[in-house]
Amino acid sequence: MSAPTLPTYADVEAAAQVLDRVAHRTPVLRSRRLDALAGCELHLKAEHLQRVGAFKFRGAYTALSAFDGEQRRGGVVAFSSGNHAQAVALAAREIGMPAVIVMPHDAPEQKVAATLGYGAEVVRYDRYTEDRPAVAAALATERGMTLVPPFDHPKVIAGQGTAVKELVEDAGPPDVLVVPLGGGGLLSGSILSARALAPDARIYGVEPAAGDDARRSLQEGRIVQIQTPRTIADGAQTTSLGELTFPIVRDGVEAVLTATDEELVGAMRVMASTLKQVVEPTGVLGLAAVLSGAVPELTGRRVGVVLSGGNVDLDRFAALVGGQ
Ligand SMILES: *Cc1c(COP(=O)(O)O)cnc(C)c1O
């Protein structure tokens, strides 16, 4: 098999043009209390304040806007546990094409409702027994639609990379960059931007402790596949890195770290109490690793952290952060 062509920083720059005035340029949040707690200078890229409540809008819109006329008429199929679905649904509506989203039966209701609200059709499947990519691929063939995967796609990776591009442009180059990690689209795009704009930055991906496939993939030098991990980080319940994201992550990170569900809850509480922000469990993966001490040599450093999303039902949020 020939090696896939990997996206570059030039693709991130092109995506930034496409997203100009379409995606929000989200703020970079600072907190003295949080800095004191972490022992470093934290610059938090607030992608929970992005359109659809997560960075995923960047990649989805970038990918859909590259469709040709025939693809636009056929429309888009996506499979997602939530944020990619909402992102594709909104991007499809804005560009003016039909969208079908394949979602697990146990996807958070807020995410399903939001996807329907953006005008997409939702097809359900069982994430513990059925093969999601296969379900989506069959639909694409049946209906003549184009599949846009959630992370292993050059335009998606390029679009996600615009978040860290903005972070470095707005806050200056960090010494350390910490990024949530599922299938690696966000981390890969972040690596492309950091290499170009902050070449000295040490980069860490953080995945749920219950699903440490990426860490094992780097150890073993191949893409390790796992069962769907059971974790509150529903945006990172991925089972493996992709053909594109694996080599970029392998060559771009210092290490892949993990955070437990308990650490995620702790970081959500800290975000709510210091900065008054609602961030979803997956969204605080990076911050949780900073606060737990998992990220090496942070003291006194400038640390960029991506807060990747904020889509969590308020009842679930309250149940997670309350009662302690
Ligand atoms: C999808 C998602 C991630 C993981 O992104 P990948 O590109 O799959 O690594 C992290 N956080 C949130 C909020 C997400 O929706």
The ligand as an SDF file (V2000), in Angstrom:
LIG
                    3D

 15 15  0  0  0  0  0  0  0  0999 V2000
  -13.8700   14.8950   18.8060 C   0  0  0  0  0  0  0  0  0  0  0  0
  -13.4550   15.5250   20.0660 C   0  0  0  0  0  0  0  0  0  0  0  0
  -12.1670   15.3340   20.5970 C   0  0  0  0  0  0  0  0  0  0  0  0
  -11.1620   14.4210   19.9720 C   0  0  0  0  0  0  0  0  0  0  0  0
  -10.7950   14.8590   18.6850 O   0  0  0  0  0  0  0  0  0  0  0  0
  -10.0290   13.9070   17.6790 P   0  0  0  0  0  0  0  0  0  0  0  0
   -9.8120   14.7220   16.4790 O   0  0  0  0  0  0  0  0  0  0  0  0
  -10.9150   12.7080   17.4430 O   0  0  0  0  0  0  0  0  0  0  0  0
   -8.7840   13.4800   18.3600 O   0  0  0  0  0  0  0  0  0  0  0  0
  -11.8300   16.0300   21.7380 C   0  0  0  0  0  0  0  0  0  0  0  0
  -12.7150   16.8290   22.3630 N   0  0  0  0  0  0  0  0  0  0  0  0
  -13.9580   17.0240   21.8980 C   0  0  0  0  0  0  0  0  0  0  0  0
  -14.8650   17.9220   22.6490 C   0  0  0  0  0  0  0  0  0  0  0  0
  -14.3790   16.3800   20.7310 C   0  0  0  0  0  0  0  0  0  0  0  0
  -15.6170   16.5710   20.2800 O   0  0  0  0  0  0  0  0  0  0  0  0
  1  2  1  0
  2  3  1  0
  2 14  2  0
  3  4  1  0
  3 10  2  0
  4  5  1  0
  5  6  1  0
  6  7  2  0
  6  8  1  0
  6  9  1  0
 10 11  1  0
 11 12  2  0
 12 13  1  0
 12 14  1  0
 14 15  1  0
M  END
$$$$
